[in-house]
Amino acid sequence: MRNTSTRSPRPSLPARPTRVATRPLAGVAALALVAGLAAATAGPASATGRPPAPVPTPVTRAAIDPALVAGRGADLGFVEQEAENGVTNGTVIGPDRTAYTLPAEASGRTAVKLTPGQYVEVRLPKAANAITVRYALPDAPAGGGLTAPLDVTVGGGARRTMTLTSQYSWLYNQYPFTNDPGAGLLHPDWWITECGCVPAATTPTPTVSTPFRPMHFYDEQRLLLGRTYPAGQTLRLTVPKGSRAAWTVVDLVDSELVAPPKVRLKAANVLLFGADPTGRKDSADALDKAIAFAQRHDLPVYVPPGTYQVNRHIVVDDVTIEGAGSWYTVFQGREVALSTPAPDGSVHTGVGFYGKDAAQGGSHGVHLSGFAIRGDVRERIDTDQVNGVGGAMSDSTIDGLYIQHTKVGLWFDGPMSGTTVQNTMVVDQIADGLNFHTGVTGSTVRNSVFRNTGDDGLAMWSEHTADAGNTFDHDTVQTPTLANGIAIYGGTDTTVSANLVADPVREGSGLHAGSRFGAEPFTGYLRFTDNTTVRAGTYELNWNIGLGSLWMYALERSIDADVQVVGDHFLDSTYNALMLVTDWPVKDLYSITNVHFTDLRVDGTGTSVLSARTAGSATFTNVDARNVGAVGINNCGSFHFTPAGSEFSVLDGGGNDGGGTTGPWFAPWELPNTITCDDRPPVVTPPPPSAW
């Protein structure tokens, strides 16, 4: 297979010299939602003297009131409840948005920490027969993780025990990271913020404390409850007193009513070809035989309930593979070291469904649905092809998969066209959630969830050959631990619409457009339409500044395509809602122009609505803002501070209203190019978002 060359974030020089130390920013919890719902539902005691009915645990989406994100993001049938909104005798941690902390990587930047003997409980909002628990455990002292139990009861009934693990968590150090908490700097020749220097070029050589930059703390686990419990039942999660884990953090619980297993009678049933549903025997060869038979007889391949051991790629072309549902049919694989590196540079292989290499014509007519892929990837090696779905697949569909513990959930290497990914959940990845890489055209990702990725949640990367005519629509991206929620690197006629992005942690934004990583230029149009970001805009470690919830970045060329940002909502932005920046070494070479912001709502910023650190211009029409923490427009231009004003012009299309602590955000005195540059303004924590 073709090499998966995920992008190295080797730092460049800071955007401009450091002048003021960055103030740390504590996160904002949407705890007002809890109080509001409690007041609305508890009520006084009845006339008979009976106590009021128990207060239901609030349902959230991305740790926020669902009404604030209605119609945006994915709907996969589960309901989310944050642990901190439940009842517990443990400790609520957070809110905190400081990278390398447990609260920062939690949904909503808040979670519950339990020690042995403690519990957290929520009341089921709907009938459910299955739950997903997102959690964190400590690492083992020397790395590698540990396992520990978590007891589950519903309505005080029979106890079930989940075996949690941190074997897929806990990365440390600089890119591409290590599992060793005691490791020294991987790249002493890189500039680091901690000393504001290049350690190898500094005398005396600075030392860094270990573990250095711990991250990627969380994992999740699913459990079928064995029966359906009605709404209102109490779901309790308890850490047994004998647990070997000093603590267990519970972030959230998803509950749902899973349909019975799907049965396909007229199909090539893999059991007839020797597949083992107990997982004791490797089933890869049996799958190959079933696929070959199905192709000859024009049948789908059916995989009944079970766990099937698969430790290599299953190459697919012109075939339909259906499972009984992702809760029932699971392909589980080990990461296998290769005796010699593969031609593409891989040193491992593992479970994955791959189209043929694009250089060989790629695959066509592949349809994968109704199963889970669970890998065994615990370290980031960018040359490894250990993704859940990979290769080139044209005119294909990926529907209803659950992908966990692979490097990238779905990485497509084009040229390829006409593929749809939908109703799919990708969690706990070492790198991206999904990437359309190199010449992917006319393809769509919709109604899918990407949570706890180690790089961009969703990306289009036009390396060498432009992607074109692609869409990310009605997807949810939560807690990418590095980089962006949704990132577009070059390409033509791209649409990003009706998505929900929450809680990026480090060196990225909710929505990103970047001329970087060798991408082809942006041409035609780029549309960010009707998206919502929540608690987005992170601290950029290499530059020592805060980013915008939407971040446009001209590094390798100018951005001058028709960029339309329409109908988006930016809620509780950690720093700026919008940021346009050209990297410091090339600030006099490149610019950002032809950008149009229309019908936006900005509810809460730690600093400004707009931070402009580039030459160029943008038009603003009907952009309403409130709870803005600093001057509305932080206009630095390209930092020449000429008598004629900034090199960036803010153009008034009318209807721009609201503001914050310094008055109207779009004040006339700021227009069109008044220099209002404050390199690192103080952060003002806004109140939680509310109905507009």
C-alpha positions as CSV (number, residue, x, y, z in Angstrom):
1,M,0.0,0.0,0.0
2,R,1.0,3.6,-0.5
3,N,2.8,5.3,2.3
4,T,0.6,7.3,4.7
5,S,2.8,10.4,5.2
6,T,0.8,12.1,8.0
7,R,1.9,15.7,8.6
8,S,4.8,16.5,10.9
9,P,4.1,19.6,13.0
10,R,7.8,20.5,13.3
11,P,7.7,24.0,14.6
12,S,8.6,27.1,12.6
13,L,9.7,30.3,14.2
14,P,7.2,32.0,16.4
15,A,4.7,34.2,14.6
16,R,6.5,37.2,16.1
17,P,9.0,37.7,18.9
18,T,7.6,37.0,22.4
19,R,6.9,40.2,24.3
20,V,4.4,39.3,27.0
21,A,4.0,36.0,28.8
22,T,0.7,34.3,28.0
23,R,-1.8,34.3,30.8
24,P,-3.1,30.8,31.5
25,L,-6.8,30.3,30.8
26,A,-9.1,28.3,32.9
27,G,-12.0,26.6,31.1
28,V,-15.6,27.4,31.3
29,A,-18.1,24.7,32.4
30,A,-21.7,24.8,31.2
31,L,-22.8,24.1,34.8
32,A,-25.5,26.7,34.5
33,L,-27.3,24.2,32.4
34,V,-27.5,21.8,35.3
35,A,-28.9,24.4,37.6
36,G,-31.4,25.5,35.1
37,L,-32.7,22.1,34.4
38,A,-32.8,21.3,38.1
39,A,-34.9,24.4,38.8
40,A,-37.2,23.5,36.0
41,T,-37.8,19.9,36.9
42,A,-37.4,19.5,40.7
43,G,-40.4,21.5,41.9
44,P,-41.7,21.8,45.5
45,A,-42.8,18.9,47.6
46,S,-46.3,17.7,46.9
47,A,-49.3,18.4,49.1
48,T,-49.1,14.9,50.5
49,G,-45.6,15.6,51.9
50,R,-43.8,13.2,49.5
51,P,-40.4,14.4,48.3
52,P,-40.1,15.8,44.8
53,A,-39.2,13.4,41.9
54,P,-35.5,13.0,41.4
55,V,-33.9,15.5,39.1
56,P,-33.0,13.9,35.7
57,T,-29.4,14.1,34.6
58,P,-29.2,16.7,31.8
59,V,-28.7,15.5,28.3
60,T,-26.0,17.4,26.4
61,R,-24.4,17.5,23.0
62,A,-20.7,18.2,23.1
63,A,-21.3,19.1,26.8
64,I,-23.7,21.9,25.9
65,D,-27.5,22.4,25.9
66,P,-28.7,20.6,22.8
67,A,-30.9,23.5,21.9
68,L,-27.8,25.6,21.2
69,V,-26.6,23.2,18.5
70,A,-29.9,22.0,17.0
71,G,-29.6,20.8,13.5
72,R,-25.9,20.6,13.5
73,G,-23.6,17.7,14.0
74,A,-24.3,14.0,13.7
75,D,-27.2,12.0,15.2
76,L,-26.2,8.3,15.6
77,G,-29.1,7.5,18.0
78,F,-27.2,7.7,21.4
79,V,-27.7,10.4,24.1
80,E,-24.8,12.0,25.9
81,Q,-24.6,12.7,29.6
82,E,-21.7,14.4,31.2
83,A,-20.4,12.7,34.4
84,E,-20.0,16.1,36.2
85,N,-23.7,16.6,35.8
86,G,-24.6,13.4,37.6
87,V,-24.5,12.4,41.2
88,T,-21.2,11.4,42.7
89,N,-19.2,11.0,45.9
90,G,-16.0,11.5,43.9
91,T,-14.4,14.8,42.9
92,V,-15.3,17.0,39.9
93,I,-12.1,18.1,38.1
94,G,-12.0,21.2,36.0
95,P,-13.0,23.3,34.3
96,D,-9.5,23.8,32.8
97,R,-8.3,24.3,29.2
98,T,-4.6,24.0,30.0
99,A,-3.0,21.4,27.7
100,Y,-1.5,18.3,29.4
101,T,-4.2,18.1,32.0
102,L,-7.0,15.6,32.5
103,P,-9.8,18.3,32.4
104,A,-8.5,19.8,29.2
105,E,-9.0,16.6,27.3
106,A,-12.4,15.9,28.8
107,S,-15.6,16.8,27.0
108,G,-16.7,20.2,28.3
109,R,-13.3,20.5,30.0
110,T,-14.7,18.9,33.1
111,A,-15.0,15.3,34.4
112,V,-15.3,13.2,37.6
113,K,-12.4,11.6,39.4
114,L,-13.1,8.5,41.4
115,T,-10.9,6.6,43.9
116,P,-11.6,3.0,44.8
117,G,-15.0,2.7,46.4
118,Q,-16.4,5.9,44.8
119,Y,-19.2,6.1,42.2
120,V,-20.9,8.4,39.7
121,E,-24.4,7.9,38.5
122,V,-26.8,9.3,35.9
123,R,-30.5,8.7,35.3
124,L,-31.2,7.2,31.8
125,P,-33.1,9.8,29.7
126,K,-34.5,7.2,27.3
127,A,-34.9,3.4,27.2
128,A,-31.4,1.8,26.7
129,N,-29.8,-1.5,26.4
130,A,-26.2,-0.3,25.8
131,I,-23.8,2.3,27.1
132,T,-20.4,3.8,26.2
133,V,-18.2,5.1,28.9
134,R,-15.4,7.6,28.2
135,Y,-12.8,7.4,30.9
136,A,-9.1,7.8,31.8
137,L,-6.8,5.6,34.0
138,P,-3.3,6.3,35.2
139,D,-0.4,5.0,33.1
140,A,1.9,2.3,34.5
141,P,5.0,3.8,36.2
142,A,7.2,2.9,33.3
143,G,4.6,3.4,30.6
144,G,2.5,0.9,28.7
145,G,-0.7,1.3,30.6
146,L,-2.7,-0.8,33.1
147,T,-6.1,-2.4,33.4
148,A,-8.7,-1.9,36.1
149,P,-12.3,-2.8,36.7
150,L,-15.4,-0.6,36.7
151,D,-18.7,-2.0,38.1
152,V,-22.0,-1.1,36.3
153,T,-25.4,-1.4,37.8
154,V,-28.8,-0.1,36.5
155,G,-31.7,0.4,38.8
156,G,-29.8,-1.3,41.6
157,G,-29.9,-4.6,39.7
158,A,-27.2,-7.1,38.9
159,R,-23.7,-5.9,38.7
160,R,-21.7,-6.1,35.5
161,T,-18.0,-5.4,35.4
162,M,-16.1,-3.6,32.6
163,T,-12.3,-4.0,32.3
164,L,-10.9,-0.6,31.5
165,T,-7.4,-0.1,30.1
166,S,-4.9,2.7,29.6
167,Q,-2.8,0.7,27.3
168,Y,-4.0,2.8,24.3
169,S,-3.6,6.1,26.1
170,W,-0.7,8.2,27.5
171,L,1.6,9.7,24.9
172,Y,4.5,11.9,25.9
173,N,7.1,14.3,24.5
174,Q,7.5,15.9,21.1
175,Y,6.0,14.7,17.8
176,P,5.8,11.8,16.9
177,F,5.6,11.1,20.7
178,T,6.7,8.2,22.8
179,N,5.1,5.8,25.3
180,D,8.0,6.3,27.7
181,P,7.1,8.8,30.5
182,G,10.8,9.1,31.4
183,A,12.2,9.9,27.9
184,G,14.2,13.0,27.4
185,L,13.6,15.4,24.5
186,L,13.0,13.5,21.2
187,H,14.2,16.6,19.2
188,P,16.6,18.8,21.3
189,D,17.2,20.7,18.1
190,W,13.6,22.0,18.0
191,W,12.5,25.3,19.5
192,I,10.3,24.6,22.6
193,T,8.1,27.1,24.4
194,E,9.1,25.7,27.9
195,C,12.5,27.5,27.7
196,G,11.8,29.8,24.7
197,C,14.9,28.3,23.1
198,V,16.4,25.5,21.1
199,P,17.9,23.3,23.9
200,A,20.7,21.8,21.8
201,A,21.8,25.3,20.8
202,T,21.6,26.8,24.3
203,T,24.3,27.1,26.9
204,P,23.9,25.8,29.5
205,T,21.6,23.1,28.0
206,P,18.2,23.4,29.7
207,T,16.6,20.4,31.1
208,V,12.9,19.5,31.0
209,S,10.9,17.8,33.7
210,T,9.5,14.3,33.0
211,P,7.0,13.1,32.0
212,F,7.3,15.8,29.4
213,R,4.0,17.0,27.8
214,P,1.7,14.0,28.8
215,M,-1.4,13.8,26.6
216,H,-4.0,11.5,25.0
217,F,-5.4,10.4,28.4
218,Y,-8.8,9.1,27.5
219,D,-10.2,5.9,26.0
220,E,-13.8,4.6,25.8
221,Q,-15.5,1.2,26.1
222,R,-18.9,-0.1,25.0
223,L,-21.1,-2.5,27.0
224,L,-24.4,-4.3,26.0
225,L,-26.5,-4.3,29.2
226,G,-28.2,-7.6,28.5
227,R,-31.7,-6.2,28.6
228,T,-33.6,-3.0,28.0
229,Y,-34.0,-0.6,30.9
230,P,-36.7,2.1,30.9
231,A,-36.1,5.8,31.0
232,G,-35.5,7.1,34.6
233,Q,-33.5,4.1,35.8
234,T,-30.3,5.0,37.6
235,L,-27.1,4.0,36.0
236,R,-24.2,3.8,38.5
237,L,-20.5,3.4,37.7
238,T,-18.5,2.3,40.7
239,V,-14.7,1.8,41.1
240,P,-14.4,-1.4,43.2
241,K,-12.5,-1.0,46.4
242,G,-9.9,-3.5,45.2
243,S,-9.0,-1.6,42.0
244,R,-5.3,-1.4,41.2
245,A,-5.9,2.0,39.7
246,A,-5.3,4.8,42.1
247,W,-8.0,6.8,40.3
248,T,-10.5,6.5,37.5
249,V,-11.8,9.5,35.7
250,V,-15.2,9.2,34.1
251,D,-15.9,11.9,31.4
252,L,-19.2,11.0,29.9
253,V,-21.7,8.2,29.3
254,D,-23.5,7.6,26.1
255,S,-26.7,5.4,26.3
256,E,-28.7,4.0,23.4
257,L,-31.2,1.4,22.3
258,V,-29.3,-0.9,20.0
259,A,-31.4,-2.8,17.4
260,P,-31.2,-6.6,17.2
261,P,-28.5,-8.1,15.1
262,K,-29.0,-7.9,11.3
263,V,-29.3,-11.2,9.5
264,R,-28.5,-11.6,5.8
265,L,-29.6,-15.0,4.4
266,K,-28.7,-14.7,0.7
267,A,-25.1,-14.0,1.1
268,A,-21.6,-15.6,1.4
269,N,-21.6,-16.3,5.1
270,V,-18.0,-16.2,6.4
271,L,-18.7,-19.0,8.8
272,L,-19.0,-21.4,5.8
273,F,-15.5,-20.5,4.8
274,G,-13.9,-21.2,8.2
275,A,-14.1,-17.8,9.9
276,D,-14.0,-18.2,13.7
277,P,-16.5,-15.9,15.6
278,T,-14.8,-16.7,19.0
279,G,-11.6,-14.8,18.0
280,R,-9.3,-17.7,18.8
281,K,-8.3,-18.5,15.3
282,D,-7.2,-15.9,12.6
283,S,-10.0,-15.4,10.2
284,A,-8.2,-13.3,7.5
285,D,-7.9,-16.2,5.0
286,A,-11.5,-17.2,5.5
287,L,-12.6,-13.6,4.7
288,D,-10.5,-13.7,1.5
289,K,-12.2,-16.9,0.5
290,A,-15.7,-15.5,1.2
291,I,-14.9,-12.4,-0.7
292,A,-13.7,-14.4,-3.8
293,F,-16.8,-16.6,-3.7
294,A,-19.1,-13.5,-3.4
295,Q,-17.5,-11.8,-6.3
296,R,-17.9,-14.9,-8.5
297,H,-21.6,-15.3,-7.6
298,D,-22.6,-11.7,-7.3
299,L,-23.5,-12.0,-3.6
300,P,-22.7,-9.8,-0.5
301,V,-20.5,-11.2,2.2
302,Y,-22.2,-11.5,5.5
303,V,-20.4,-11.6,8.8
304,P,-22.6,-12.8,11.7
305,P,-22.2,-11.7,15.3
306,G,-18.8,-12.5,16.8
307,T,-15.3,-11.3,17.3
308,Y,-13.1,-12.2,14.4
309,Q,-9.3,-12.1,14.7
310,V,-7.7,-10.4,11.7
311,N,-4.1,-9.3,11.8
312,R,-3.5,-7.9,8.3
313,H,-5.1,-6.0,5.6
314,I,-8.2,-7.4,3.8
315,V,-7.9,-6.0,0.3
316,V,-11.4,-5.3,-1.1
317,D,-12.6,-4.5,-4.6
318,D,-16.1,-4.7,-6.1
319,V,-17.6,-6.3,-3.0
320,T,-20.2,-5.7,-0.3
321,I,-19.3,-6.8,3.2
322,E,-22.1,-6.5,5.8
323,G,-21.9,-7.2,9.5
324,A,-24.8,-7.8,11.9
325,G,-24.2,-4.3,13.4
326,S,-21.2,-2.6,14.9
327,W,-22.2,-3.8,18.4
328,Y,-22.2,-7.4,17.3
329,T,-19.7,-8.0,14.5
330,V,-16.1,-7.1,15.5
331,F,-12.9,-7.4,13.6
332,Q,-10.1,-7.4,16.2
333,G,-6.5,-7.4,15.3
334,R,-3.0,-7.3,16.8
335,E,-0.3,-4.9,15.5
336,V,2.2,-7.2,13.8
337,A,5.9,-6.3,13.3
338,L,7.1,-7.0,9.8
339,S,10.3,-8.9,9.4
340,T,11.5,-6.4,6.9
341,P,10.0,-3.0,6.1
342,A,7.4,-3.0,3.3
343,P,8.0,-1.0,0.1
344,D,5.8,1.8,1.4
345,G,7.9,2.1,4.6
346,S,5.5,0.3,6.9
347,V,7.2,-1.6,9.7
348,H,3.9,-3.0,11.1
349,T,0.7,-4.3,9.7
350,G,-2.7,-4.8,11.4
351,V,-6.4,-5.2,10.9
352,G,-7.8,-3.0,8.2
353,F,-10.0,-3.0,5.0
354,Y,-8.0,-1.5,2.1
355,G,-8.7,-0.6,-1.4
356,K,-6.0,-1.3,-4.0
357,D,-3.3,1.3,-4.5
358,A,-4.3,4.2,-6.7
359,A,-1.2,3.4,-8.9
360,Q,-2.8,0.0,-9.6
361,G,-6.1,1.6,-10.5
362,G,-7.6,1.6,-7.0
363,S,-10.7,-0.3,-6.1
364,H,-14.3,0.4,-7.1
365,G,-17.8,-0.5,-5.8
366,V,-16.7,-1.4,-2.3
367,H,-19.5,-1.3,0.3
368,L,-18.7,-1.9,4.0
369,S,-21.4,-1.7,6.6
370,G,-22.4,-2.8,10.1
371,F,-19.3,-3.9,11.9
372,A,-16.5,-2.7,14.2
373,I,-12.8,-2.5,13.6
374,R,-10.6,-2.6,16.7
375,G,-6.9,-2.3,16.2
376,D,-3.9,-2.5,18.5
377,V,-2.0,0.7,17.7
378,R,-0.2,2.3,20.7
379,E,2.5,4.4,19.0
380,R,2.6,6.9,16.1
381,I,4.7,5.7,13.2
382,D,3.7,7.7,10.2
383,T,5.0,5.3,7.6
384,D,2.8,2.5,9.0
385,Q,-0.3,1.5,7.1
386,V,-2.3,0.4,10.2
387,N,-5.5,2.4,9.5
388,G,-9.0,1.0,9.9
389,V,-9.9,1.7,6.2
390,G,-7.3,2.7,3.6
391,G,-6.2,2.7,0.0
392,A,-8.2,4.1,-2.9
393,M,-11.9,3.3,-3.2
394,S,-14.1,4.9,-5.8
395,D,-17.9,4.7,-6.1
396,S,-18.0,3.2,-2.6
397,T,-19.8,3.5,0.7
398,I,-18.7,3.1,4.3
399,D,-21.8,2.9,6.5
400,G,-22.3,2.2,10.1
401,L,-18.8,1.3,11.2
402,Y,-17.2,1.7,14.6
403,I,-13.4,2.1,14.4
404,Q,-11.1,2.2,17.4
405,H,-7.4,2.0,18.2
406,T,-6.1,2.2,14.7
407,K,-3.6,4.9,13.6
408,V,-6.1,6.7,11.4
409,G,-9.8,5.7,11.2
410,L,-10.1,6.2,7.5
411,W,-7.2,7.4,5.3
412,F,-8.0,7.5,1.6
413,D,-5.1,7.9,-0.9
414,G,-6.4,9.1,-4.2
415,P,-6.9,9.7,-7.0
416,M,-10.4,8.3,-6.3
417,S,-13.9,9.7,-6.6
418,G,-17.5,9.2,-5.6
419,T,-17.2,7.7,-2.1
420,T,-19.5,8.3,0.8
421,V,-18.7,7.7,4.5
422,Q,-21.8,7.9,6.7
423,N,-23.3,6.9,10.1
424,T,-19.8,5.9,11.3
425,M,-18.1,6.4,14.6
426,V,-14.3,6.8,14.9
427,V,-12.7,7.0,18.3
428,D,-9.4,6.8,20.1
429,Q,-7.0,7.2,17.2
430,I,-3.3,7.9,17.3
431,A,-3.5,10.3,14.4
432,D,-6.4,11.6,12.2
433,G,-10.0,10.5,12.3
434,L,-10.4,10.7,8.5
435,N,-8.3,12.1,5.7
436,F,-9.1,12.6,2.1
437,H,-5.5,12.7,0.8
438,T,-4.4,13.6,-2.7
439,G,-6.9,13.8,-5.5
440,V,-10.0,12.7,-3.8
441,T,-13.0,14.1,-5.6
442,G,-16.8,14.2,-5.4
443,S,-16.8,12.5,-2.0
444,T,-18.7,13.1,1.2
445,V,-18.5,12.4,4.9
446,R,-21.8,12.9,6.7
447,N,-23.6,12.1,9.9
448,S,-20.5,10.6,11.5
449,V,-18.7,11.1,14.9
450,F,-15.0,11.5,15.5
451,R,-13.8,11.6,19.1
452,N,-10.4,11.6,20.8
453,T,-8.3,11.7,17.7
454,G,-4.5,12.3,17.9
455,D,-4.5,14.7,15.0
456,D,-7.1,16.4,12.8
457,G,-10.6,14.9,13.3
458,L,-11.6,15.4,9.7
459,A,-9.1,16.5,7.0
460,M,-8.8,17.1,3.3
461,W,-5.2,17.2,2.2
462,S,-4.4,18.2,-1.4
463,E,-0.8,17.1,-1.3
464,H,0.6,17.1,-4.9
465,T,-2.9,16.6,-6.5
466,A,-5.9,18.8,-5.6
467,D,-8.9,17.3,-3.8
468,A,-12.1,18.7,-5.5
469,G,-15.8,18.9,-5.0
470,N,-15.8,17.2,-1.5
471,T,-18.1,17.8,1.4
472,F,-18.0,17.3,5.2
473,D,-21.7,17.6,6.3
474,H,-23.5,17.1,9.7
475,D,-20.5,15.5,11.4
476,T,-19.5,15.8,15.1
477,V,-15.8,16.2,16.1
478,Q,-15.0,16.1,19.8
479,T,-11.7,16.5,21.7
480,P,-9.0,16.1,19.1
481,T,-5.9,16.1,21.4
482,L,-3.7,17.7,18.7
483,A,-4.4,19.9,15.7
484,N,-7.9,20.8,14.4
485,G,-11.4,19.6,14.5
486,I,-11.9,20.0,10.7
487,A,-8.9,21.0,8.5
488,I,-8.8,21.8,4.8
489,Y,-5.4,21.9,3.3
490,G,-5.8,23.4,-0.2
491,G,-8.2,22.0,-2.9
492,T,-11.0,23.1,-5.1
493,D,-14.8,23.7,-4.4
494,T,-14.9,22.4,-0.9
495,T,-17.9,22.5,1.4
496,V,-17.9,22.1,5.2
497,S,-21.5,22.4,6.4
498,A,-23.7,21.9,9.5
499,N,-20.9,20.3,11.6
500,L,-20.4,20.5,15.3
501,V,-16.8,20.8,16.6
502,A,-16.0,20.9,20.3
503,D,-12.9,21.0,22.6
504,P,-9.8,20.9,20.5
505,V,-6.9,20.7,23.0
506,R,-3.6,21.8,21.5
507,E,-2.2,23.6,18.5
508,G,-5.3,23.7,16.4
509,S,-8.8,25.1,16.0
510,G,-12.3,24.0,15.4
511,L,-12.3,24.9,11.7
512,H,-9.0,25.4,9.8
513,A,-7.9,26.3,6.3
514,G,-4.2,26.1,5.7
515,S,-1.9,26.6,2.8
516,R,0.7,24.2,4.3
517,F,2.1,20.6,4.2
518,G,2.8,20.9,0.5
519,A,-0.8,21.4,-0.4
520,E,-2.0,22.6,-3.8
521,P,-3.6,26.1,-3.7
522,F,-7.2,26.8,-2.7
523,T,-9.1,27.4,-5.9
524,G,-12.8,27.8,-6.8
525,Y,-14.7,28.2,-3.5
526,L,-14.2,27.1,0.1
527,R,-17.5,27.2,2.1
528,F,-17.8,27.0,5.9
529,T,-21.6,27.0,6.2
530,D,-23.8,26.6,9.3
531,N,-21.2,25.0,11.5
532,T,-20.9,25.4,15.3
533,T,-17.7,25.4,17.3
534,V,-17.8,25.0,21.1
535,R,-14.8,25.9,23.4
536,A,-12.5,26.0,20.4
537,G,-9.4,27.9,19.6
538,T,-6.3,26.5,21.4
539,Y,-3.0,27.6,22.6
540,E,-0.4,27.3,19.8
541,L,2.6,25.9,21.6
542,N,5.2,26.9,19.1
543,W,4.0,30.5,18.6
544,N,3.0,31.1,22.2
545,I,-0.3,32.6,21.2
546,G,-4.0,31.7,21.2
547,L,-5.6,30.7,18.0
548,G,-9.1,31.4,16.7
549,S,-12.0,29.0,16.6
550,L,-11.8,29.4,12.9
551,W,-8.1,29.7,11.8
552,M,-6.9,30.6,8.3
553,Y,-3.1,30.1,7.8
554,A,-1.0,31.2,4.9
555,L,2.3,29.5,5.3
556,E,3.4,28.3,1.8
557,R,1.3,30.5,-0.5
558,S,-1.4,33.2,-0.4
559,I,-5.0,32.2,0.2
560,D,-7.1,34.1,-2.4
561,A,-9.9,31.7,-3.4
562,D,-13.5,32.6,-2.8
563,V,-13.9,31.9,1.0
564,Q,-17.4,32.1,2.3
565,V,-18.0,31.7,6.0
566,V,-21.8,31.8,6.4
567,G,-24.2,31.1,9.2
568,D,-21.6,29.7,11.6
569,H,-21.8,29.9,15.4
570,F,-18.8,30.3,17.5
571,L,-19.6,29.5,21.2
572,D,-17.3,30.1,24.1
573,S,-14.2,30.6,22.1
574,T,-11.1,30.2,24.3
575,Y,-9.3,33.0,22.5
576,N,-10.5,34.6,19.2
577,A,-13.5,33.5,17.3
578,L,-11.7,34.2,13.9
579,M,-8.0,34.3,13.1
580,L,-6.2,35.0,9.9
581,V,-2.4,34.7,10.0
582,T,0.6,34.5,7.8
583,D,3.7,32.9,9.3
584,W,6.3,35.4,10.5
585,P,9.1,34.4,8.1
586,V,6.9,34.8,5.0
587,K,4.6,37.6,6.2
588,D,5.8,40.0,3.5
589,L,5.3,37.4,0.7
590,Y,1.8,36.0,1.3
591,S,-1.6,37.4,2.2
592,I,-5.2,36.3,2.8
593,T,-7.9,38.0,0.6
594,N,-11.4,37.4,-0.8
595,V,-12.8,36.2,2.6
596,H,-16.5,36.9,3.3
597,F,-18.0,36.5,6.8
598,T,-21.8,36.6,6.7
599,D,-24.6,35.9,9.2
600,L,-22.4,34.7,12.1
601,R,-23.1,34.5,15.8
602,V,-20.2,34.9,18.3
603,D,-21.2,34.1,21.8
604,G,-18.2,34.5,24.1
605,T,-14.6,35.0,23.3
606,G,-11.6,35.0,25.7
607,T,-10.1,37.8,23.6
608,S,-11.3,39.3,20.2
609,V,-13.8,38.4,17.5
610,L,-11.1,38.8,14.9
611,S,-7.4,38.6,15.1
612,A,-5.7,39.6,11.9
613,R,-2.0,38.8,11.7
614,T,-1.6,39.1,7.9
615,A,-1.8,41.4,5.0
616,G,-5.1,41.2,3.0
617,S,-8.8,41.9,3.6
618,A,-12.1,40.4,4.6
619,T,-15.7,41.5,4.4
620,F,-18.1,41.3,7.4
621,T,-21.9,41.3,7.0
622,N,-24.5,40.6,9.8
623,V,-21.9,39.4,12.3
624,D,-23.4,39.6,15.8
625,A,-21.2,39.2,18.8
626,R,-21.6,39.3,22.6
627,N,-19.5,38.6,25.7
628,V,-16.3,39.6,23.8
629,G,-13.3,39.7,26.1
630,A,-11.0,42.2,24.4
631,V,-11.1,44.7,21.6
632,G,-13.3,43.4,18.9
633,I,-10.7,43.5,16.1
634,N,-7.1,42.8,17.0
635,N,-5.5,44.1,13.8
636,C,-1.7,43.6,13.6
637,G,-1.5,43.3,9.8
638,S,2.0,42.1,8.9
639,F,3.5,43.9,11.8
640,H,5.1,46.9,10.0
641,F,2.8,49.4,11.8
642,T,3.0,51.9,8.9
643,P,1.5,55.5,9.2
644,A,-1.0,54.4,6.6
645,G,-2.4,51.8,9.0
646,S,-2.5,48.0,9.0
647,E,-1.9,45.9,5.9
648,F,-5.2,44.1,6.6
649,S,-8.5,45.9,5.8
650,V,-11.8,45.1,7.5
651,L,-14.6,45.9,5.1
652,D,-18.1,46.7,6.4
653,G,-21.0,44.9,4.7
654,G,-23.5,46.2,7.3
655,G,-25.4,44.7,10.1
656,N,-22.5,44.0,12.4
657,D,-23.8,44.3,16.0
658,G,-22.9,43.6,19.6
659,G,-19.7,43.6,21.6
660,G,-18.3,43.1,25.0
661,T,-16.0,44.6,27.6
662,T,-14.6,47.3,25.3
663,G,-17.8,48.3,23.6
664,P,-19.0,47.5,20.1
665,W,-16.9,44.8,18.5
666,F,-17.1,46.4,15.1
667,A,-16.5,50.0,16.1
668,P,-16.2,52.6,13.4
669,W,-12.9,53.8,14.7
670,E,-11.4,50.4,14.0
671,L,-12.2,50.5,10.3
672,P,-11.0,49.8,7.7
673,N,-7.4,49.2,8.9
674,T,-6.7,50.9,12.2
675,I,-3.8,49.2,14.0
676,T,-5.2,47.8,17.2
677,C,-2.4,45.2,17.7
678,D,-2.1,43.6,21.1
679,D,0.1,40.6,20.6
680,R,-1.1,38.6,23.6
681,P,-4.1,40.3,25.1
682,P,-5.3,39.2,28.5
683,V,-8.0,36.6,28.5
684,V,-11.4,37.3,29.9
685,T,-13.5,34.2,30.6
686,P,-17.0,34.7,29.1
687,P,-20.2,33.4,30.7
688,P,-21.6,30.1,29.3
689,P,-23.4,30.4,26.0
690,S,-27.2,30.8,26.0
691,A,-30.1,31.1,23.6
692,W,-29.6,34.0,21.2
